[in-house]
């Protein structure tokens, strides 16, 4: 009902308006008592206040001021008897009616103002709703930003509850979490303290909610309410909730993503939740699931990595132990063969010599494999010691040439070098580079038929001029700068293109029956690769079947 | 005749070393664990010792240290036989006083050559 306050001490007017508003069923209150007026405005705001400018028993100007200071949400209509109205009073008025106006004009003036007031009310309500929504959106946004910033599941659940607090300002949330600790845990975020009895009831209620999610299916976790761990976060511990809590409005949602079930949450509030509140609640509960899933995956990756690291360590230890255990009996075998072959135990026949020599050659090979395995496991475990010093690569090349030229000669091969003079020194472990180069040259000797040539060359080269074989471009990235490049080129059997990429894989050549005949461990090239990588260098090769192979390695100058 | 003490818990290795060294006219004494090795070193005062690293009771490095810190024995050359295992690498951390390392599997002729060098 429309409520109108008339401030007037003209009895005729009061009576006139009373009968008039009675007809249209508007409630009319008439008073000139300022306290009464103020009380009315404070407690039961009228829709329209008609102020009679002829009123003498009250200071109208100060009354207007007071009304405006109390509320903006009221229409003031000024009633005048004469055309001559005080300016100060007009200032406060939304409309003016005069004694001479007909009733219908007065009514239409009042109604227009009422409609305007309603529209304004609606507008201000919409504004308020908009502001609410904006606040909620902001809160949701900041919550989802928080979600994106962590992979800690406990933090994620905390952010969820913070987000709910900001957007819904709840009395209590009961979060049953399956993902933050090894066992399920009930997290209570409550305004007030919760007694033991109430806690028992909350536990049972939460478990019923939880079971309702899996009706007819097996539960992901069986929970005994007696052993359920509870974490309580109480805002105002001085007050307590009573069982009336269960009469509060409440909402419930699972926290899950597809097959992954992380928990569920129930939220209580003393006042009613709106439809928007419900959407907001569901959104937050859903939003937290994705980072929880990521966190779960992340955790799994970490654990797998740890497992892999442990396996890798075990492998290294295993290799070390095995090689130790192999070396000792191997030593005895070798010693026995050496003694027999030395003739110290008496003459040996030619046939016996042949087989004893064969046995000794294979002992040597076995011991080579053990050494390579040990080297590789040491490098992979990062336990290989390197003695870096300024090294002249040509000295290394000369040394390798001098140690292997006899072997090459005995196979009818020519071993030559083509080194660039005055190459700058590189920071390297000369012994390890000798190991690399010896391996490459030995391979070349092994796979090159008689009367052919093997060439070792060295040169200074810029990364822009390095031509890496297409097969290795993907895996071999060179930083910009100057390098020393060494090449071992042979005219041997070559490598098929399909095998090229695998030459640096461990035991790669075991696939190849020819190389098995040639002897070797299949570890030489992977060791060379690792040793070079320890020098920030890299290795690759070019090869043409039946024509020969070129193995290149580069080591940076700085 | 020069005296050589061989200490290794691996009897076969001791046997082959003894064989070639005796063939080169050295007198060989053998111990099969660290405790005996240390005791015999003090009793016999050998001209040279061949020591294995990994042995029950007292390992080779410990024996080496005990002897090398003792003025009475510090001049005995010690050739250390090692299998280059991680465990042995860890033990080597401290100063051991070892004169020469021989990696398993070793060449008997080379061992004889080295012994000759030290006993020249």
Interface residues (C-beta under 8 A of the other chain):
Chain A: X316 X317 X320 X321 X323 X324 X327 X328 X329 X330 X331 X332 X333 X334 X335 X336 X338 X339 X342 X344 X363 X367 X374 X383
Chain B: X10 X12 X13 X16 X17 X19 X20 X23 X54 X83 X84 X85 X86 X87 X88 X89 X104 X105 X106 X107 X108 X109
